[in-house]
Amino acid sequence: WKEIRKRGFKNKAFQTLEAVIDKLQEVIQGLEKSVLKSTVSRQWTRLLFEND
């Protein structure tokens, strides 16, 4: 998450939630595979998608 904040959200205020989502998509698409993998492979993120 640090890399995502650094690339698109550091000291930035957005006018709308849609603008936040657009920026997040832009930043994620520009991440290297290894950075993206380390971001989404954390235990707490995996738990969000597990079925009970």
mmCIF entry with sequence, helices, sheets and N, C-alpha, C, O atoms, coordinates in Angstrom:
data_MODEL
# 
_entry.id   MODEL 
# 
_entity.id                         1 
_entity.type                       polymer 
_entity.pdbx_number_of_molecules   1 
# 
_entity_poly.entity_id                      1 
_entity_poly.type                           'polypeptide(L)' 
_entity_poly.nstd_linkage                   no 
_entity_poly.nstd_monomer                   no 
_entity_poly.pdbx_seq_one_letter_code       WKEIRKRGFKNKAFQTLEAVIDKLQEVIQGLEKSVLKSTVSRQWTRLLFEND 
_entity_poly.pdbx_seq_one_letter_code_can   WKEIRKRGFKNKAFQTLEAVIDKLQEVIQGLEKSVLKSTVSRQWTRLLFEND 
_entity_poly.pdbx_strand_id                 A 
# 
loop_
_entity_poly_seq.entity_id 
_entity_poly_seq.num 
_entity_poly_seq.mon_id 
_entity_poly_seq.hetero 
1 1  TRP n 
1 2  LYS n 
1 3  GLU n 
1 4  ILE n 
1 5  ARG n 
1 6  LYS n 
1 7  ARG n 
1 8  GLY n 
1 9  PHE n 
1 10 LYS n 
1 11 ASN n 
1 12 LYS n 
1 13 ALA n 
1 14 PHE n 
1 15 GLN n 
1 16 THR n 
1 17 LEU n 
1 18 GLU n 
1 19 ALA n 
1 20 VAL n 
1 21 ILE n 
1 22 ASP n 
1 23 LYS n 
1 24 LEU n 
1 25 GLN n 
1 26 GLU n 
1 27 VAL n 
1 28 ILE n 
1 29 GLN n 
1 30 GLY n 
1 31 LEU n 
1 32 GLU n 
1 33 LYS n 
1 34 SER n 
1 35 VAL n 
1 36 LEU n 
1 37 LYS n 
1 38 SER n 
1 39 THR n 
1 40 VAL n 
1 41 SER n 
1 42 ARG n 
1 43 GLN n 
1 44 TRP n 
1 45 THR n 
1 46 ARG n 
1 47 LEU n 
1 48 LEU n 
1 49 PHE n 
1 50 GLU n 
1 51 ASN n 
1 52 ASP n 
# 
_struct_asym.id          A 
_struct_asym.entity_id   1 
# 
loop_
_struct_conf.conf_type_id 
_struct_conf.id 
_struct_conf.pdbx_PDB_helix_id 
_struct_conf.beg_label_comp_id 
_struct_conf.beg_label_asym_id 
_struct_conf.beg_label_seq_id 
_struct_conf.pdbx_beg_PDB_ins_code 
_struct_conf.end_label_comp_id 
_struct_conf.end_label_asym_id 
_struct_conf.end_label_seq_id 
_struct_conf.pdbx_end_PDB_ins_code 
_struct_conf.beg_auth_comp_id 
_struct_conf.beg_auth_asym_id 
_struct_conf.beg_auth_seq_id 
_struct_conf.end_auth_comp_id 
_struct_conf.end_auth_asym_id 
_struct_conf.end_auth_seq_id 
_struct_conf.pdbx_PDB_helix_class 
_struct_conf.details 
_struct_conf.pdbx_PDB_helix_length 
HELX_P HELX_P1 AA1 LYS A 2  ? GLY A 8  ? LYS A 2  GLY A 8  1 ? 7  
HELX_P HELX_P2 AA2 LEU A 17 ? GLN A 29 ? LEU A 17 GLN A 29 1 ? 13 
HELX_P HELX_P3 AA3 LYS A 33 ? VAL A 40 ? LYS A 33 VAL A 40 1 ? 8  
HELX_P HELX_P4 AA4 GLN A 43 ? PHE A 49 ? GLN A 43 PHE A 49 1 ? 7  
# 
_struct_conf_type.id          HELX_P 
_struct_conf_type.criteria    ? 
_struct_conf_type.reference   ? 
# 
loop_
_atom_site.group_PDB 
_atom_site.id 
_atom_site.type_symbol 
_atom_site.label_atom_id 
_atom_site.label_alt_id 
_atom_site.label_comp_id 
_atom_site.label_asym_id 
_atom_site.label_entity_id 
_atom_site.label_seq_id 
_atom_site.pdbx_PDB_ins_code 
_atom_site.Cartn_x 
_atom_site.Cartn_y 
_atom_site.Cartn_z 
_atom_site.occupancy 
_atom_site.B_iso_or_equiv 
_atom_site.pdbx_formal_charge 
_atom_site.auth_seq_id 
_atom_site.auth_comp_id 
_atom_site.auth_asym_id 
_atom_site.auth_atom_id 
_atom_site.pdbx_PDB_model_num 
ATOM 1   N N  . TRP A 1 1  ? 0.825   -1.198  0.000   1.00 0.00 ? 1  TRP A N  1 
ATOM 2   C CA . TRP A 1 1  ? 0.000   0.000   0.000   1.00 0.00 ? 1  TRP A CA 1 
ATOM 3   C C  . TRP A 1 1  ? 0.862   1.252   0.000   1.00 0.00 ? 1  TRP A C  1 
ATOM 4   O O  . TRP A 1 1  ? 0.451   2.297   -0.505  1.00 0.00 ? 1  TRP A O  1 
ATOM 5   N N  . LYS A 1 2  ? 2.039   1.149   0.557   1.00 0.00 ? 2  LYS A N  1 
ATOM 6   C CA . LYS A 1 2  ? 2.937   2.303   0.585   1.00 0.00 ? 2  LYS A CA 1 
ATOM 7   C C  . LYS A 1 2  ? 3.240   2.788   -0.832  1.00 0.00 ? 2  LYS A C  1 
ATOM 8   O O  . LYS A 1 2  ? 3.249   3.990   -1.098  1.00 0.00 ? 2  LYS A O  1 
ATOM 9   N N  . GLU A 1 3  ? 3.485   1.857   -1.720  1.00 0.00 ? 3  GLU A N  1 
ATOM 10  C CA . GLU A 1 3  ? 3.798   2.215   -3.111  1.00 0.00 ? 3  GLU A CA 1 
ATOM 11  C C  . GLU A 1 3  ? 2.600   2.885   -3.787  1.00 0.00 ? 3  GLU A C  1 
ATOM 12  O O  . GLU A 1 3  ? 2.771   3.843   -4.541  1.00 0.00 ? 3  GLU A O  1 
ATOM 13  N N  . ILE A 1 4  ? 1.413   2.395   -3.525  1.00 0.00 ? 4  ILE A N  1 
ATOM 14  C CA . ILE A 1 4  ? 0.206   2.997   -4.099  1.00 0.00 ? 4  ILE A CA 1 
ATOM 15  C C  . ILE A 1 4  ? 0.022   4.412   -3.573  1.00 0.00 ? 4  ILE A C  1 
ATOM 16  O O  . ILE A 1 4  ? -0.276  5.327   -4.340  1.00 0.00 ? 4  ILE A O  1 
ATOM 17  N N  . ARG A 1 5  ? 0.198   4.596   -2.277  1.00 0.00 ? 5  ARG A N  1 
ATOM 18  C CA . ARG A 1 5  ? 0.082   5.951   -1.702  1.00 0.00 ? 5  ARG A CA 1 
ATOM 19  C C  . ARG A 1 5  ? 1.121   6.882   -2.301  1.00 0.00 ? 5  ARG A C  1 
ATOM 20  O O  . ARG A 1 5  ? 0.816   8.025   -2.641  1.00 0.00 ? 5  ARG A O  1 
ATOM 21  N N  . LYS A 1 6  ? 2.347   6.394   -2.432  1.00 0.00 ? 6  LYS A N  1 
ATOM 22  C CA . LYS A 1 6  ? 3.438   7.220   -2.945  1.00 0.00 ? 6  LYS A CA 1 
ATOM 23  C C  . LYS A 1 6  ? 3.177   7.656   -4.385  1.00 0.00 ? 6  LYS A C  1 
ATOM 24  O O  . LYS A 1 6  ? 3.462   8.795   -4.754  1.00 0.00 ? 6  LYS A O  1 
ATOM 25  N N  . ARG A 1 7  ? 2.642   6.760   -5.186  1.00 0.00 ? 7  ARG A N  1 
ATOM 26  C CA . ARG A 1 7  ? 2.461   7.044   -6.611  1.00 0.00 ? 7  ARG A CA 1 
ATOM 27  C C  . ARG A 1 7  ? 1.235   7.887   -6.936  1.00 0.00 ? 7  ARG A C  1 
ATOM 28  O O  . ARG A 1 7  ? 1.197   8.517   -7.993  1.00 0.00 ? 7  ARG A O  1 
ATOM 29  N N  . GLY A 1 8  ? 0.239   7.920   -6.069  1.00 0.00 ? 8  GLY A N  1 
ATOM 30  C CA . GLY A 1 8  ? -0.955  8.627   -6.500  1.00 0.00 ? 8  GLY A CA 1 
ATOM 31  C C  . GLY A 1 8  ? -1.776  9.306   -5.438  1.00 0.00 ? 8  GLY A C  1 
ATOM 32  O O  . GLY A 1 8  ? -2.731  10.015  -5.758  1.00 0.00 ? 8  GLY A O  1 
ATOM 33  N N  . PHE A 1 9  ? -1.429  9.109   -4.168  1.00 0.00 ? 9  PHE A N  1 
ATOM 34  C CA . PHE A 1 9  ? -2.302  9.625   -3.127  1.00 0.00 ? 9  PHE A CA 1 
ATOM 35  C C  . PHE A 1 9  ? -1.591  10.469  -2.083  1.00 0.00 ? 9  PHE A C  1 
ATOM 36  O O  . PHE A 1 9  ? -2.225  10.932  -1.135  1.00 0.00 ? 9  PHE A O  1 
ATOM 37  N N  . LYS A 1 10 ? -0.314  10.677  -2.231  1.00 0.00 ? 10 LYS A N  1 
ATOM 38  C CA . LYS A 1 10 ? 0.445   11.434  -1.244  1.00 0.00 ? 10 LYS A CA 1 
ATOM 39  C C  . LYS A 1 10 ? 0.046   12.910  -1.294  1.00 0.00 ? 10 LYS A C  1 
ATOM 40  O O  . LYS A 1 10 ? 0.189   13.565  -2.326  1.00 0.00 ? 10 LYS A O  1 
ATOM 41  N N  . ASN A 1 11 ? -0.455  13.422  -0.172  1.00 0.00 ? 11 ASN A N  1 
ATOM 42  C CA . ASN A 1 11 ? -0.841  14.831  -0.045  1.00 0.00 ? 11 ASN A CA 1 
ATOM 43  C C  . ASN A 1 11 ? -1.793  15.277  -1.140  1.00 0.00 ? 11 ASN A C  1 
ATOM 44  O O  . ASN A 1 11 ? -1.630  16.355  -1.711  1.00 0.00 ? 11 ASN A O  1 
ATOM 45  N N  . LYS A 1 12 ? -2.781  14.454  -1.433  1.00 0.00 ? 12 LYS A N  1 
ATOM 46  C CA . LYS A 1 12 ? -3.732  14.779  -2.497  1.00 0.00 ? 12 LYS A CA 1 
ATOM 47  C C  . LYS A 1 12 ? -5.151  14.653  -1.973  1.00 0.00 ? 12 LYS A C  1 
ATOM 48  O O  . LYS A 1 12 ? -5.502  13.677  -1.311  1.00 0.00 ? 12 LYS A O  1 
ATOM 49  N N  . ALA A 1 13 ? -5.957  15.655  -2.279  1.00 0.00 ? 13 ALA A N  1 
ATOM 50  C CA . ALA A 1 13 ? -7.381  15.620  -1.951  1.00 0.00 ? 13 ALA A CA 1 
ATOM 51  C C  . ALA A 1 13 ? -8.161  15.454  -3.252  1.00 0.00 ? 13 ALA A C  1 
ATOM 52  O O  . ALA A 1 13 ? -7.825  16.063  -4.267  1.00 0.00 ? 13 ALA A O  1 
ATOM 53  N N  . PHE A 1 14 ? -9.183  14.643  -3.217  1.00 0.00 ? 14 PHE A N  1 
ATOM 54  C CA . PHE A 1 14 ? -9.989  14.383  -4.401  1.00 0.00 ? 14 PHE A CA 1 
ATOM 55  C C  . PHE A 1 14 ? -11.368 14.998  -4.222  1.00 0.00 ? 14 PHE A C  1 
ATOM 56  O O  . PHE A 1 14 ? -11.889 15.078  -3.109  1.00 0.00 ? 14 PHE A O  1 
ATOM 57  N N  . GLN A 1 15 ? -11.946 15.428  -5.326  1.00 0.00 ? 15 GLN A N  1 
ATOM 58  C CA . GLN A 1 15 ? -13.266 16.057  -5.284  1.00 0.00 ? 15 GLN A CA 1 
ATOM 59  C C  . GLN A 1 15 ? -14.388 15.038  -5.095  1.00 0.00 ? 15 GLN A C  1 
ATOM 60  O O  . GLN A 1 15 ? -15.407 15.336  -4.471  1.00 0.00 ? 15 GLN A O  1 
ATOM 61  N N  . THR A 1 16 ? -14.196 13.832  -5.638  1.00 0.00 ? 16 THR A N  1 
ATOM 62  C CA . THR A 1 16 ? -15.244 12.816  -5.580  1.00 0.00 ? 16 THR A CA 1 
ATOM 63  C C  . THR A 1 16 ? -14.645 11.441  -5.314  1.00 0.00 ? 16 THR A C  1 
ATOM 64  O O  . THR A 1 16 ? -13.447 11.223  -5.492  1.00 0.00 ? 16 THR A O  1 
ATOM 65  N N  . LEU A 1 17 ? -15.493 10.528  -4.889  1.00 0.00 ? 17 LEU A N  1 
ATOM 66  C CA . LEU A 1 17 ? -15.078 9.137   -4.716  1.00 0.00 ? 17 LEU A CA 1 
ATOM 67  C C  . LEU A 1 17 ? -14.714 8.533   -6.072  1.00 0.00 ? 17 LEU A C  1 
ATOM 68  O O  . LEU A 1 17 ? -13.790 7.725   -6.163  1.00 0.00 ? 17 LEU A O  1 
ATOM 69  N N  . GLU A 1 18 ? -15.422 8.916   -7.107  1.00 0.00 ? 18 GLU A N  1 
ATOM 70  C CA . GLU A 1 18 ? -15.113 8.433   -8.451  1.00 0.00 ? 18 GLU A CA 1 
ATOM 71  C C  . GLU A 1 18 ? -13.693 8.824   -8.861  1.00 0.00 ? 18 GLU A C  1 
ATOM 72  O O  . GLU A 1 18 ? -13.001 8.039   -9.509  1.00 0.00 ? 18 GLU A O  1 
ATOM 73  N N  . ALA A 1 19 ? -13.258 10.015  -8.494  1.00 0.00 ? 19 ALA A N  1 
ATOM 74  C CA . ALA A 1 19 ? -11.894 10.458  -8.803  1.00 0.00 ? 19 ALA A CA 1 
ATOM 75  C C  . ALA A 1 19 ? -10.865 9.602   -8.055  1.00 0.00 ? 19 ALA A C  1 
ATOM 76  O O  . ALA A 1 19 ? -9.797  9.308   -8.591  1.00 0.00 ? 19 ALA A O  1 
ATOM 77  N N  . VAL A 1 20 ? -11.180 9.210   -6.839  1.00 0.00 ? 20 VAL A N  1 
ATOM 78  C CA . VAL A 1 20 ? -10.294 8.335   -6.062  1.00 0.00 ? 20 VAL A CA 1 
ATOM 79  C C  . VAL A 1 20 ? -10.178 6.975   -6.753  1.00 0.00 ? 20 VAL A C  1 
ATOM 80  O O  . VAL A 1 20 ? -9.081  6.442   -6.913  1.00 0.00 ? 20 VAL A O  1 
ATOM 81  N N  . ILE A 1 21 ? -11.309 6.429   -7.154  1.00 0.00 ? 21 ILE A N  1 
ATOM 82  C CA . ILE A 1 21 ? -11.319 5.127   -7.819  1.00 0.00 ? 21 ILE A CA 1 
ATOM 83  C C  . ILE A 1 21 ? -10.554 5.186   -9.135  1.00 0.00 ? 21 ILE A C  1 
ATOM 84  O O  . ILE A 1 21 ? -9.787  4.276   -9.451  1.00 0.00 ? 21 ILE A O  1 
ATOM 85  N N  . ASP A 1 22 ? -10.758 6.250   -9.901  1.00 0.00 ? 22 ASP A N  1 
ATOM 86  C CA . ASP A 1 22 ? -10.036 6.411   -11.171 1.00 0.00 ? 22 ASP A CA 1 
ATOM 87  C C  . ASP A 1 22 ? -8.529  6.452   -10.947 1.00 0.00 ? 22 ASP A C  1 
ATOM 88  O O  . ASP A 1 22 ? -7.771  5.818   -11.680 1.00 0.00 ? 22 ASP A O  1 
ATOM 89  N N  . LYS A 1 23 ? -8.097  7.197   -9.936  1.00 0.00 ? 23 LYS A N  1 
ATOM 90  C CA . LYS A 1 23 ? -6.664  7.305   -9.648  1.00 0.00 ? 23 LYS A CA 1 
ATOM 91  C C  . LYS A 1 23 ? -6.111  5.965   -9.178  1.00 0.00 ? 23 LYS A C  1 
ATOM 92  O O  . LYS A 1 23 ? -5.011  5.573   -9.569  1.00 0.00 ? 23 LYS A O  1 
ATOM 93  N N  . LEU A 1 24 ? -6.864  5.267   -8.347  1.00 0.00 ? 24 LEU A N  1 
ATOM 94  C CA . LEU A 1 24 ? -6.425  3.957   -7.867  1.00 0.00 ? 24 LEU A CA 1 
ATOM 95  C C  . LEU A 1 24 ? -6.243  2.990   -9.035  1.00 0.00 ? 24 LEU A C  1 
ATOM 96  O O  . LEU A 1 24 ? -5.249  2.266   -9.092  1.00 0.00 ? 24 LEU A O  1 
ATOM 97  N N  . GLN A 1 25 ? -7.191  2.976   -9.956  1.00 0.00 ? 25 GLN A N  1 
ATOM 98  C CA . GLN A 1 25 ? -7.065  2.109   -11.128 1.00 0.00 ? 25 GLN A CA 1 
ATOM 99  C C  . GLN A 1 25 ? -5.836  2.472   -11.951 1.00 0.00 ? 25 GLN A C  1 
ATOM 100 O O  . GLN A 1 25 ? -5.112  1.590   -12.414 1.00 0.00 ? 25 GLN A O  1 
ATOM 101 N N  . GLU A 1 26 ? -5.602  3.749   -12.131 1.00 0.00 ? 26 GLU A N  1 
ATOM 102 C CA . GLU A 1 26 ? -4.438  4.209   -12.890 1.00 0.00 ? 26 GLU A CA 1 
ATOM 103 C C  . GLU A 1 26 ? -3.136  3.755   -12.243 1.00 0.00 ? 26 GLU A C  1 
ATOM 104 O O  . GLU A 1 26 ? -2.231  3.268   -12.921 1.00 0.00 ? 26 GLU A O  1 
ATOM 105 N N  . VAL A 1 27 ? -3.050  3.918   -10.930 1.00 0.00 ? 27 VAL A N  1 
ATOM 106 C CA . VAL A 1 27 ? -1.830  3.548   -10.210 1.00 0.00 ? 27 VAL A CA 1 
ATOM 107 C C  . VAL A 1 27 ? -1.621  2.038   -10.243 1.00 0.00 ? 27 VAL A C  1 
ATOM 108 O O  . VAL A 1 27 ? -0.508  1.572   -10.487 1.00 0.00 ? 27 VAL A O  1 
ATOM 109 N N  . ILE A 1 28 ? -2.677  1.274   -10.002 1.00 0.00 ? 28 ILE A N  1 
ATOM 110 C CA . ILE A 1 28 ? -2.559  -0.183  -9.991  1.00 0.00 ? 28 ILE A CA 1 
ATOM 111 C C  . ILE A 1 28 ? -2.101  -0.705  -11.349 1.00 0.00 ? 28 ILE A C  1 
ATOM 112 O O  . ILE A 1 28 ? -1.275  -1.615  -11.421 1.00 0.00 ? 28 ILE A O  1 
ATOM 113 N N  . GLN A 1 29 ? -2.632  -0.135  -12.414 1.00 0.00 ? 29 GLN A N  1 
ATOM 114 C CA . GLN A 1 29 ? -2.249  -0.586  -13.755 1.00 0.00 ? 29 GLN A CA 1 
ATOM 115 C C  . GLN A 1 29 ? -0.782  -0.304  -14.050 1.00 0.00 ? 29 GLN A C  1 
ATOM 116 O O  . GLN A 1 29 ? -0.185  -0.973  -14.895 1.00 0.00 ? 29 GLN A O  1 
ATOM 117 N N  . GLY A 1 30 ? -0.196  0.665   -13.375 1.00 0.00 ? 30 GLY A N  1 
ATOM 118 C CA . GLY A 1 30 ? 1.201   1.001   -13.598 1.00 0.00 ? 30 GLY A CA 1 
ATOM 119 C C  . GLY A 1 30 ? 2.185   0.281   -12.698 1.00 0.00 ? 30 GLY A C  1 
ATOM 120 O O  . GLY A 1 30 ? 3.396   0.453   -12.841 1.00 0.00 ? 30 GLY A O  1 
ATOM 121 N N  . LEU A 1 31 ? 1.685   -0.523  -11.770 1.00 0.00 ? 31 LEU A N  1 
ATOM 122 C CA . LEU A 1 31 ? 2.568   -1.237  -10.850 1.00 0.00 ? 31 LEU A CA 1 
ATOM 123 C C  . LEU A 1 31 ? 3.228   -2.436  -11.523 1.00 0.00 ? 31 LEU A C  1 
ATOM 124 O O  . LEU A 1 31 ? 2.649   -3.068  -12.407 1.00 0.00 ? 31 LEU A O  1 
ATOM 125 N N  . GLU A 1 32 ? 4.429   -2.730  -11.093 1.00 0.00 ? 32 GLU A N  1 
ATOM 126 C CA . GLU A 1 32 ? 5.097   -3.949  -11.541 1.00 0.00 ? 32 GLU A CA 1 
ATOM 127 C C  . GLU A 1 32 ? 4.393   -5.145  -10.912 1.00 0.00 ? 32 GLU A C  1 
ATOM 128 O O  . GLU A 1 32 ? 3.802   -5.034  -9.838  1.00 0.00 ? 32 GLU A O  1 
ATOM 129 N N  . LYS A 1 33 ? 4.460   -6.283  -11.585 1.00 0.00 ? 33 LYS A N  1 
ATOM 130 C CA . LYS A 1 33 ? 3.792   -7.487  -11.077 1.00 0.00 ? 33 LYS A CA 1 
ATOM 131 C C  . LYS A 1 33 ? 4.227   -7.838  -9.663  1.00 0.00 ? 33 LYS A C  1 
ATOM 132 O O  . LYS A 1 33 ? 3.399   -8.212  -8.833  1.00 0.00 ? 33 LYS A O  1 
ATOM 133 N N  . SER A 1 34 ? 5.506   -7.720  -9.386  1.00 0.00 ? 34 SER A N  1 
ATOM 134 C CA . SER A 1 34 ? 6.008   -8.112  -8.064  1.00 0.00 ? 34 SER A CA 1 
ATOM 135 C C  . SER A 1 34 ? 5.448   -7.210  -6.965  1.00 0.00 ? 34 SER A C  1 
ATOM 136 O O  . SER A 1 34 ? 5.142   -7.685  -5.871  1.00 0.00 ? 34 SER A O  1 
ATOM 137 N N  . VAL A 1 35 ? 5.315   -5.930  -7.243  1.00 0.00 ? 35 VAL A N  1 
ATOM 138 C CA . VAL A 1 35 ? 4.766   -4.991  -6.255  1.00 0.00 ? 35 VAL A CA 1 
ATOM 139 C C  . VAL A 1 35 ? 3.286   -5.283  -6.042  1.00 0.00 ? 35 VAL A C  1 
ATOM 140 O O  . VAL A 1 35 ? 2.818   -5.314  -4.904  1.00 0.00 ? 35 VAL A O  1 
ATOM 141 N N  . LEU A 1 36 ? 2.560   -5.492  -7.111  1.00 0.00 ? 36 LEU A N  1 
ATOM 142 C CA . LEU A 1 36 ? 1.136   -5.794  -7.002  1.00 0.00 ? 36 LEU A CA 1 
ATOM 143 C C  . LEU A 1 36 ? 0.915   -7.101  -6.247  1.00 0.00 ? 36 LEU A C  1 
ATOM 144 O O  . LEU A 1 36 ? 0.034   -7.189  -5.391  1.00 0.00 ? 36 LEU A O  1 
ATOM 145 N N  . LYS A 1 37 ? 1.705   -8.102  -6.563  1.00 0.00 ? 37 LYS A N  1 
ATOM 146 C CA . LYS A 1 37 ? 1.573   -9.401  -5.893  1.00 0.00 ? 37 LYS A CA 1 
ATOM 147 C C  . LYS A 1 37 ? 1.824   -9.275  -4.395  1.00 0.00 ? 37 LYS A C  1 
ATOM 148 O O  . LYS A 1 37 ? 1.090   -9.858  -3.598  1.00 0.00 ? 37 LYS A O  1 
ATOM 149 N N  . SER A 1 38 ? 2.839   -8.531  -4.004  1.00 0.00 ? 38 SER A N  1 
ATOM 150 C CA . SER A 1 38 ? 3.128   -8.394  -2.577  1.00 0.00 ? 38 SER A CA 1 
ATOM 151 C C  . SER A 1 38 ? 2.043   -7.598  -1.862  1.00 0.00 ? 38 SER A C  1 
ATOM 152 O O  . SER A 1 38 ? 1.811   -7.799  -0.670  1.00 0.00 ? 38 SER A O  1 
ATOM 153 N N  . THR A 1 39 ? 1.380   -6.701  -2.577  1.00 0.00 ? 39 THR A N  1 
ATOM 154 C CA . THR A 1 39 ? 0.310   -5.902  -1.977  1.00 0.00 ? 39 THR A CA 1 
ATOM 155 C C  . THR A 1 39 ? -0.933  -6.742  -1.724  1.00 0.00 ? 39 THR A C  1 
ATOM 156 O O  . THR A 1 39 ? -1.533  -6.653  -0.652  1.00 0.00 ? 39 THR A O  1 
ATOM 157 N N  . VAL A 1 40 ? -1.324  -7.552  -2.696  1.00 0.00 ? 40 VAL A N  1 
ATOM 158 C CA . VAL A 1 40 ? -2.575  -8.297  -2.570  1.00 0.00 ? 40 VAL A CA 1 
ATOM 159 C C  . VAL A 1 40 ? -2.418  -9.671  -1.935  1.00 0.00 ? 40 VAL A C  1 
ATOM 160 O O  . VAL A 1 40 ? -3.417  -10.343 -1.680  1.00 0.00 ? 40 VAL A O  1 
ATOM 161 N N  . SER A 1 41 ? -1.204  -10.100 -1.676  1.00 0.00 ? 41 SER A N  1 
ATOM 162 C CA . SER A 1 41 ? -1.025  -11.429 -1.092  1.00 0.00 ? 41 SER A CA 1 
ATOM 163 C C  . SER A 1 41 ? -0.863  -11.398 0.423   1.00 0.00 ? 41 SER A C  1 
ATOM 164 O O  . SER A 1 41 ? -0.437  -12.386 1.022   1.00 0.00 ? 41 SER A O  1 
ATOM 165 N N  . ARG A 1 42 ? -1.191  -10.298 1.031   1.00 0.00 ? 42 ARG A N  1 
ATOM 166 C CA . ARG A 1 42 ? -1.156  -10.221 2.496   1.00 0.00 ? 42 ARG A CA 1 
ATOM 167 C C  . ARG A 1 42 ? -2.297  -11.050 3.076   1.00 0.00 ? 42 ARG A C  1 
ATOM 168 O O  . ARG A 1 42 ? -3.342  -11.213 2.446   1.00 0.00 ? 42 ARG A O  1 
ATOM 169 N N  . GLN A 1 43 ? -2.091  -11.559 4.260   1.00 0.00 ? 43 GLN A N  1 
ATOM 170 C CA . GLN A 1 43 ? -3.085  -12.445 4.861   1.00 0.00 ? 43 GLN A CA 1 
ATOM 171 C C  . GLN A 1 43 ? -4.440  -11.767 5.008   1.00 0.00 ? 43 GLN A C  1 
ATOM 172 O O  . GLN A 1 43 ? -5.463  -12.382 4.707   1.00 0.00 ? 43 GLN A O  1 
ATOM 173 N N  . TRP A 1 44 ? -4.477  -10.522 5.458   1.00 0.00 ? 44 TRP A N  1 
ATOM 174 C CA . TRP A 1 44 ? -5.766  -9.869  5.679   1.00 0.00 ? 44 TRP A CA 1 
ATOM 175 C C  . TRP A 1 44 ? -6.516  -9.640  4.368   1.00 0.00 ? 44 TRP A C  1 
ATOM 176 O O  . TRP A 1 44 ? -7.747  -9.629  4.370   1.00 0.00 ? 44 TRP A O  1 
ATOM 177 N N  . THR A 1 45 ? -5.814  -9.458  3.255   1.00 0.00 ? 45 THR A N  1 
ATOM 178 C CA . THR A 1 45 ? -6.523  -9.293  1.984   1.00 0.00 ? 45 THR A CA 1 
ATOM 179 C C  . THR A 1 45 ? -7.042  -10.631 1.479   1.00 0.00 ? 45 THR A C  1 
ATOM 180 O O  . THR A 1 45 ? -8.121  -10.692 0.890   1.00 0.00 ? 45 THR A O  1 
ATOM 181 N N  . ARG A 1 46 ? -6.295  -11.690 1.698   1.00 0.00 ? 46 ARG A N  1 
ATOM 182 C CA . ARG A 1 46 ? -6.779  -13.017 1.294   1.00 0.00 ? 46 ARG A CA 1 
ATOM 183 C C  . ARG A 1 46 ? -8.017  -13.403 2.086   1.00 0.00 ? 46 ARG A C  1 
ATOM 184 O O  . ARG A 1 46 ? -8.938  -14.010 1.539   1.00 0.00 ? 46 ARG A O  1 
ATOM 185 N N  . LEU A 1 47 ? -8.049  -13.059 3.359   1.00 0.00 ? 47 LEU A N  1 
ATOM 186 C CA . LEU A 1 47 ? -9.191  -13.403 4.202   1.00 0.00 ? 47 LEU A CA 1 
ATOM 187 C C  . LEU A 1 47 ? -10.481 -12.735 3.731   1.00 0.00 ? 47 LEU A C  1 
ATOM 188 O O  . LEU A 1 47 ? -11.569 -13.265 3.958   1.00 0.00 ? 47 LEU A O  1 
ATOM 189 N N  . LEU A 1 48 ? -10.372 -11.593 3.086   1.00 0.00 ? 48 LEU A N  1 
ATOM 190 C CA . LEU A 1 48 ? -11.558 -10.900 2.581   1.00 0.00 ? 48 LEU A CA 1 
ATOM 191 C C  . LEU A 1 48 ? -12.306 -11.721 1.541   1.00 0.00 ? 48 LEU A C  1 
ATOM 192 O O  . LEU A 1 48 ? -13.520 -11.583 1.394   1.00 0.00 ? 48 LEU A O  1 
ATOM 193 N N  . PHE A 1 49 ? -11.588 -12.574 0.819   1.00 0.00 ? 49 PHE A N  1 
ATOM 194 C CA . PHE A 1 49 ? -12.181 -13.297 -0.295  1.00 0.00 ? 49 PHE A CA 1 
ATOM 195 C C  . PHE A 1 49 ? -12.387 -14.780 -0.035  1.00 0.00 ? 49 PHE A C  1 
ATOM 196 O O  . PHE A 1 49 ? -12.840 -15.506 -0.920  1.00 0.00 ? 49 PHE A O  1 
ATOM 197 N N  . GLU A 1 50 ? -12.063 -15.236 1.159   1.00 0.00 ? 50 GLU A N  1 
ATOM 198 C CA . GLU A 1 50 ? -12.275 -16.644 1.484   1.00 0.00 ? 50 GLU A CA 1 
ATOM 199 C C  . GLU A 1 50 ? -13.744 -16.896 1.771   1.00 0.00 ? 50 GLU A C  1 
ATOM 200 O O  . GLU A 1 50 ? -14.428 -16.072 2.377   1.00 0.00 ? 50 GLU A O  1 
ATOM 201 N N  . ASN A 1 51 ? -14.208 -18.040 1.326   1.00 0.00 ? 51 ASN A N  1 
ATOM 202 C CA . ASN A 1 51 ? -15.587 -18.457 1.618   1.00 0.00 ? 51 ASN A CA 1 
ATOM 203 C C  . ASN A 1 51 ? -15.582 -19.290 2.887   1.00 0.00 ? 51 ASN A C  1 
ATOM 204 O O  . ASN A 1 51 ? -14.713 -20.139 3.089   1.00 0.00 ? 51 ASN A O  1 
ATOM 205 N N  . ASP A 1 52 ? -16.556 -19.037 3.729   1.00 0.00 ? 52 ASP A N  1 
ATOM 206 C CA . ASP A 1 52 ? -16.676 -19.817 4.972   1.00 0.00 ? 52 ASP A CA 1 
ATOM 207 C C  . ASP A 1 52 ? -17.359 -21.129 4.718   1.00 0.00 ? 52 ASP A C  1 
ATOM 208 O O  . ASP A 1 52 ? -17.547 -21.916 5.646   1.00 0.00 ? 52 ASP A O  1 
# 
